[in-house]
């Protein structure tokens, strides 16, 4: 797979990333059977063998099982570590943490960032996280406190680079003003069914600051992939079903699949969007990698945008 540099860093990774959001495919540790563990490891290995070198985690994925399973895989295949970039995230506190009556919320306090990083390092079984991101904006965030935590983690050698996820451009600007080093990624939902980032300044800012956009759910939760269906209750059902038909027609003309076309559309953008593939099916993981070799034209890109909007451009 072709490679690219992540933001203002020396990290070089594949043009598509593999995400652990769905891996190992269970919701609670009690459901994690030996078979599920092996299937999860096969998915990680399939991604690695297909050329994915950026692996995206978060401490809440699988209620920590995603990081733990990947750490177990690295112990079984230690040589993998030198060829990959490991990203993970912190800041979301689930209901019941730390007391039964605690609600789902966000926490960017210095203490929580430092503690979360140590826990992720232990689960992953590594000394350094290549890319550490704040997961969702904490409305009580003190940028100076975050800066202290970032500086300490970098100074201790626990994190190489930092970024954010699901931030507004204004929040990125506010936080960056307090930091001693540039953030290198902004992870947001970007796909043909969610065009907000093209119009709200997010991708403009990524280009301006040289922050690499990481696109989570690049297939719209499967809707844009082959065989995906739009839920009957979806507010934008008519437009999305029309988009699917248009994508099928274009994919057939150029000899590819709807999945690959949707990912190649993201790769076309000059900000260097990295789609995060989240399937746990090795066949689908390998198929998605084909987007790296599909170059669509400017005209095809806009044809897909217009179909996704459901109306002509102004």
N, C-alpha and C positions, 0 to 999 in steps of 0.2 A: 504494500500500500504506500502511496505517496505520503510525504511528511510535511509538516509545517511547524514554525516556531510559535510558542504560546506567548502572546503579548510581548512585553518588554522583559523577557527572561532568556535563559539559555536552555530552556526545556524544549525539546523537539519531539513531536509525537505524530501519530497517524492522523489522517484527515477525518476519520471517524473514531469515536470513543465507544467503549463498552461500559454500560451502566449497570450497577448491582441493585437497582430499585426493586426488581421483581425476583431477584435471585436470593435465596434458594426456593422461592415459590410457596412459602408458608407464612402464616401471620404470627404464630407464637412458637417459642422454643419447644413446647410440648408436641407440636405437629412435625418437628424436624426428624424424619426417619432416616435411616441409613441410605435408603434409595433416593430420597430427596437430596441428601448431601452429595451423593455421587453424581446425580443429574446436574446439580449446581456447579460442581467442579468441572464436569464435561462442558458446560456452557462457557465457563471462564477459559478453559483450554481451547475450545473451538475458536473463541475470539482471538486469543493469542496466536494460534496457528494460522488464522486468516489475516493476520497483520495488524490487528488492533494493538496499540501500545499505550494508550491512555485508558486507565480503569477508574471509573468514577464511583465513589462510595459516599455514604453519609452515616453518621452514628445511629440514626434512627431506622435505616433500611433493615427490614426484617427484625426490628427491635434488637439491633446490634448483630444479628446472625450473618448479615452480608459481609461485614468486616471480618468476623471470626472465621467464616468459611474460607474467605480469600486468604487469611493468614495461615490456615491449615494447608491450603493448596501450596502456598509459598514454601512451607516447611517440607512439603513433598517434592517440590520442584524449585529448589533454591536458586538455580541459575536464571530463572525467570526474572528475578528482581532487577538484575542489571540492565535488562532490555525494556523495562516498562516504566511508566510514570503513574504514580499512585496519587489520586486526589480523593479527599473526603471533606465532610462538612460537619459543622456543629451549630448550635444555637436554638434548635427546637427542643422543647421539653414536653414530653408527652403527659397526658393525664395520669395522675397517680404518682408522679415524681416530684418531690421525694416522699410525700405523704398521700394517703388514699384520697383525700379531699382536694388535692392540687389539680388545677385545670390545665388543659393544653395551652401552652404559651411559648414565648420566645425569651431568650436570655443571652445577652451579649456582655454580661458582667465579666470583668477581668478574671475573677476566680473561676467562673464556669467555663470560659474559653480555655484556660490553662488546664483545668481538670479534664475537660472533654478531650483535649489533644492527647493527654497522657493515656486515657482509656483507649482511644483509637489506636495509638501506637502499640499498646499491649495486645489488643485484639488482632491487629494486622501482623504483629510479630516483626516490626521493622524499627529502625532507629530514627528515621527521618521521613516525614510526609512531604512529598514533592510539591503538592498544591493543596492548601487548606482554605476552605471557603466558609463564610458566614451564610447560613442557609436561608433564612427569611428575616426581613427587617424587624428588629426589636425597637418598638416605639420609644423605649426608655434608653436606647443606646447613647452612651457618652463616647464620642469619637476619640477623645483623649485617653479614655480607659481602654478602648479597643487597641489604640496605638501602643499603649504600654504592654498589653498582652502580646501583640504581634512582635514587637521588638524583643521581648523576652524569649519567645519561642524561637525566633530566628537566631538570636544570640546563643541560645543553648543548643542550636543545631537540630532542633526538633521539626522545624518547618523551613522549606526553601523559599516558597513564594505563596502569596495570598490572593484571594479573590472573594467575590460575593455571588449570591444567587437570589434571583427574584427581587432585585433592588430597582427603584426608580432612578432615572438619571440624576435627579436632584439629590437623592440620598447618597449615590456614588460620589458626587462632587463634594458633598459635605464630609463624608468619611475620608476621602482621599486627601482633603486639606489638612488632616491631622496626622497623616501617616508619613513616615520617613522614606518609604519606598513605594513605587507604583504597584497598584493591584494589577494582576495580569489577566484575569478572566471575569466575565459576568455570565452566570448561568441562568437562562430564562426559557420559558416555553415559546418556541418558534416553530411554526409549520404552516402549511397552506390553509389549515382551518383556524389558525390564530395569527393574525397579521399585525397585531398591536405594535410589536417592536420595530416594524418598518415605518411607523407613523408617529410614535410617541417620543422619539429622540434617543431610544436605547441603542440602536445600531449606529446612529450618527455619532453618539458619544464613544462607542467602541472604536470606531474608525479614528476619531479625533485623539483619543488617549492611547490607542494601540492596545486595547483590551480585547482578548479573544472571546467571542460569544460562544458559549456552550449551549446547544439546543436540547433541552430535555423534552421528552415525548415528541420526537420529530415526525412521528406518523400519526399524531393526534390520538394517542391511545389505541392505535390499530385501525382507526377509521380509514386512513389514507393508504394503508397497506393492502396487498392483494387479499381479497376475500373479506375485507373489513366492511361492516355494515353500520349505518347511521342509526342510533337508537330512535325509536318512534317519537319519544318525547323531546328530542333535541330541538332547541329553539331555532337552529339554522339548518334544519333537516333538508329542505328543498334545495338550498344552494349547495350543500355538501354532496347530496346525491347527484346533482348535475355535475359537480366537480369530479366525482368519481367516474362518471361516464366519459367525461372529457379526457381524464387522465388515462383511462383504459384505451381510448382511441389513439391518443398520442403515443402511449407505450407500445401499442401494437405496430404503429407506423415505423417507429425507430428501433424495434426489436428488443425491447426491455420489459420490465415488469413495473407495475404501479408503485411498488415499494421502492425500487431503485430510482425511479423518476422523482418521487417525492424527496428523497435524500439528495439527489443530484441538484435539485432546484435550490436547496439550502446551500450546497457547496459552491454554487455560482456566485454568491454575494461577495463583494470585495472585502468585507470585514473578516473573512476567513472563518465563517461559522463551522463549528465542529458538531455534527449531530451525534447524540448519545443513543446508541442502539441498546434496547433493553430486553430483547427477547431472550428466553432461556432455551430456545430450540436451536440447536447447532445448524440446522439447514437454513433457517431464517437469518442467523448471524452471518453465515458465509454469503448468503445472497445479498444482504445489505452492503457488504464490502464491495460489491460490484459498482456501487455508485461512485467510487473513487475514479473509475475509468470512463464514466459517462459524462461527456461535455455537451450540454445543451446550449442552443443559441440564445442570443438576447431576445429574439422574437418569440422563441418557445417559452422562455422565462416569463415574459410579459403575458403571453397567452394563458399560462397557468395562473398568474396573478389575477388576471381579469376574471377567469373562471371561478377562482376562489372568492373574489369580491361579490360575484353575482351581478355585477354591473360594470359598465365601461368606466374608464378613468376620466377624470374631469377634462 
